[in-house]
Amino acid sequence: MNLFFNPLKAFRRCKELECRIARKEEMSRLCEEKAKLLKNGIRCDQEQLDKLRIKIAKKTKRK
């Protein structure tokens, strides 16, 4: 047993990992959406990408 276990550090680490996983999910979804647009012949400008990021972030509910 670890005598120096710090529950607060463990909680922060857990939250950090959750955020990393959520970001990876968002990036993969963003790539999927971007691929769909390109497949349909629609070019993505920065404004469209920002809108997609917001939409995907709301779906994954990253905090």
C-alpha positions, 0 to 999 in steps of 0.5 A: 500500500502506498503511504503517500497516496494523495486522493486529490492528485489521483482525482486530477490525474483522472480528470486529465485523462478524461479530457485527453480521451475526449479530445481524441474523440473530438479529433477523430469525429472532426476528421470524419466530418471533414472527410464527409464534406470533402467526399461531397466536394465541399471544401472546408475553410477555417470558419466551417472547421470552427463550427464543426469543432463547436458542434462536436464539442457539444456532443462529447460534452468535454469539460 
